Amino acid sequence: MKILLPPSETKRPGGAGAPLDLRALSLSKLHDERRAVADALVRLAGDPAEAQRVLKLSDKQVGEIAHNRELLSAPTLPAVDRYTGVLYDALDATSLPTASRRWLASHVWIHSAPFGPVGALDSIPAYRLAAGTSLPGIPPLRRHWAEATSAAIAAEQPEFLLDLRSEAYAALGPIPAEVDSAYVRVVTEHGKALNHFNKKSKGMLVRGLAEDRPRIRSLSALRTWAESRGVVLRDGSDRGTLELVVAE
């Protein structure tokens, strides 16, 4: 099984890893697309006023432009440790034992805007870029990433893929039709969609999987594991969707 997570706007600064090596990232077929976005981000950061406009940053956020300017030279962290926020606080990957972190490395991709999906333990720098941004010099990110990312996912031939991304990031890399997959929405028992608990519940779900390290190759196997954990997964109203049911 592979799991696709969204990134987070908030990120942990710094790091102790070597600078970004685009060729070392998972889904290596995306190297050219990654290089194009990375180069565009660095160029844009050379004009702070234009970068603030394009990235839609407030005056209090302009310091983040420096992350993009130093994208190729800054220290790195494992992707799952780089991101913060509700989902990643609930996942709390830094507290997991080594075996569970290895499981994350083998089973989790995090879909970033500048690099596409990366492995949970792939080393990445801090950056500022959202899924809906149009960078000068390259097509809008949806057009830049979608076809290439779908092809790269298909090439990995995952037996089953659990898609926990937001709709904005799912649009940057639709799951190929030939890949057995399920898209997860978090709802209450009465079907009400959630926001804060959406992210928290997804983080807790992935943490539970990392702790147990089950061998899941199908939706039925995922359901069996979920039942053993007291996690409620039910069919969604749309084909190919699952509802992760949480208490109100």
Protein Blocks (a to p, Z undefined) as FASTA:
>chain_A
ZZdddddfbdceeijbdcddfklpghkllmmmmmmmmmmmmmmmmmmmlmmmmnopafkl
mmmmmmmmmmmmpccddfklmpgcjklmmnommlpcfklmmmmmmmpccddfklopadfk
lccddddddfkbccehiacfklmmmmmmmmmmmmnopabdcdfbdfklmmmoccdfklcc
dddddddfkopacfklmmmmmmmmmmmmmmnopacfbfklmmmmmmmnopacdddfbehi
acddddZZ
